[in-house]
Amino acid sequence: MVGILVILGVSWLLLHFIEKESLSVFGFWPFKKSIAQLLIGLGVIFVIRFLFTFLESEIRSFEWTPNPDFQIRTALNAFWYHFKSALTEELMYRGAVLYILIKRIGAKWALWLSALVFGIYHWFSYEIFDTNFIALAYVLIITGFTGYVWAFTYYKTGSLMMPLGFHLGSNFFLAFYLPNQPYGELLYSITGFAEMNEWLQLMISLFTGLGPSICMLLAVKYMLKKKLIEEKVWSLY
């Protein structure tokens, strides 16, 4: 939490001295509206993640083994961990700097620049510099496009809460069955799957990697079109 407070402090300084704005640009208030956006993000991504996990399981013939040591307390700790992690990254990559960039260079370039930086950041967080070019490109494309969708959502809603819901929900859902650290395989482990050639496996990985982000983007655009969520009107230079 100390790290989050530091980021908020730096964000306030940047917004105050560069744009004469406050932390209100993050859309954390009014509280009722922000919580609703957070819950929408969580609900949408849980449905999307469940669908793609089911499809991948069917295609690759996953064998699921329940976790006999599952505890509610561990799941709650995992949720809190992922909440702090997601909030930290949202403030860093979809926070004050993105707001300033949108104001200064326009949304189109700001969103793609944010996406590029977010993708490159995952080279470091995944520690994959010793892997081949294909792996680096894959991570950049998948995480970069996800970052674009979350940045687009912030731009369109004027709030970090729905992107935070997407981010938190995605990470927490994957912790149910992937061997992530420090919390993973909370409910199940994948103990077997069908063997496939490398190119088919790459196609499936692209489908399951890009598919959820594409669905998130379509969901946001649909909700905006149907006025299920309010669209922010930006005052640009």
N, C-alpha and C positions, 0 to 999 in steps of 0.2 A: 504493500500500500504506500510505502514511502516513495517508491519510484513513481507511482501514479500522481502523488501530490507534487512531486518535483516537476513532472511533465505539465501538470495543470498550471503550476506557477510560471514556468517558461512560456507556456501558451498564452497566459494572460499578458505577460510582458510584450510578446510579439504582437498580439492583437491590439493592445493598448497603444503602443508606440508607433506601429506601422499603419493600422487601420482605424485607430480610435474606437475600437470595439471592445466588448467584454466576452467572457466565456458563454454568454447567452447565445452566441452564434452556433454553439454545439447542439442546441435544441434540447437541452436537458429539462427545460421548463416550457410550459406548465407540466407539472409532475404527472397528472392523469393522462395527458396526451402522450407523453414520452414513454410511460409504462405500456400504454396500448401499442405503440409502435414497436417496442421491444418484444412484446408478446406475439405480435403479428410476425415479426422476423423469426422468432423461435418456432412458431407453429408452421410457417411456410417451409423453413429449411428442414424441419423434422420430417415432414411429408415427402419432400424431395429426396432427402437422404435415404429414407426407408425405401422409396421406389427404386432408386438406383442400386442400393444394396441388394434388394430382392432380385433385380434383373441380373446383376453381376453374379449373384449366387446361383441363379438358374443357368446362366451361360457357362460358368466355370465349374459347376457342380461342387460347390463348397460343402464340406462336412463340418457341421457346427457341434461344438462340445460346450455344454453349459459350465459356467464357473461355479463350483461347489462352495467356494468361499465368499460368495457375493454378500456384501453388507450395505445397508442403506447409508450408514455413516460414511463409508468409503465413497459411495456415489455422490453424497453431498459435498464431501471434501474435493472430489474431482470437479464438481460443478463450480465451486468457489474458486478453485485454481484456474479453471478455464475462463471464468468471468474476469478475473484480474488480468490474465494473459491477453484476452481479447480486447478488454478496455484499454490496456496499455498500447497495443498495436493500433487500435482505432484512433487514439489520441495522437499517436506518432505519425501515422500514414494517412489518416483521413481527418486530421484535426486542424490546428491553426495554420500550418504551412499550406495545406491544400486550400483552405479558405482564402488565404492571401494570394495564392497562385491563381485561383479562379478569378479573383478581383483584378489581378494585374495582367495576366496573359490570356484570360478567357477559359471557359470550361473545357473546351475540346482538348487543348494542349495540357491543361492542368490535370485532367483525369488520366490521360495516357501517361504523363510523366509520373504521377503518383503510382500508377499500375506498374510501370517499369521498375521503379525503386522498390516497390513491394516484392516484385518477383526476384530481383537481385538480392534483396535481404534474405530470402529463403535459401539462397546458395550458402549463406553463412550459417543460418539457423539449422539447416539440414547437414552442414559440414560435408558437402559433396564436391569440393574442388578437385579431388583426386579421381573423379569419375570421368567418363567420356563425354564428348560434346552432346550426344543425343540426350543423355540424362540431364545435363545442364539446360539444354533447350526445352526439354519437357517440363522441368520445374519452373522455368521462367514463364513459359506459356500458360501453364495451369494456374500457378499462384498469381501471376501477373494479371491474367484475365479475371480471376476472382477479385483481386484488388480493384480492378476497373469497375466491376459490378457494384462493389461496396461503395466506391467513391461516387459512382453515378447515383446510387441510392441516396447518399448524403446530399449531393448536389440537388437532386429533385425534391427531397423532403425537407431539406434545411435542418436535418437532425442526424446525430450519430446513433440514435437509439435503434433504428431498424437495421442498419449495418451491424451494430453490436449484436443484435438478436441473431442475424444470419451467422456472424462469426462465432459467437458463443455456441449456438445450437449445432453448427457444423462440427466444431472441435469436440464438443461433448458427446454428440452422437457417435462419432468415429471411435471415441474411447470405449464404447460399449463392446467392441469386438477387435479392434486393432491393438497390437502390442506397443502402445505409445508410452512414453515416460513423462512424468512419474506415475500417471494413472492410465491403465490400458486393460483391455480384455475384461471389463467390469462384469459383463453378462455372459459373453461367449468367447470362445477361441475358434479360429479356423484351423482345423487339424488335418484337412485334406482338400485337394482340388484337382481338376482334370489337367493333364499335361497338354500344352499347346505350343505351336511354333512361335518364334520370337515376334514375327510380324503381326500375327493374329493377336498375340498378347499386347503388343503396342497399340493396336487399334482399339482393343477393349479398354486399355488404360486411358487412351484419349477420350473415349466415350464416357467412361465413368469419372474422368477428371474434369472435362469441360462441360459435360451434360448438366450437372447440378448448377453451375454458374449461369449457363444459358437459361435454365429454367427460372432461376432467381431473377434474372434480368427481365424475362418475359412476364413474370409475376408482378414485378414492380411497375412495368409499363401498363399492364392490365389494370392494376389497382388505381393508377393515376388516370387512365382513360375513363374508368367507371366512377372516378371521384370517390373511391373508397379510402384514399389517403389524400391529404392536402399537398398540393405542389407549391414549392417556394418560388416567389418571384424575386430574382436577384437584381440588385442595383449595381451595375457594372460601370467602370470608368469609360 
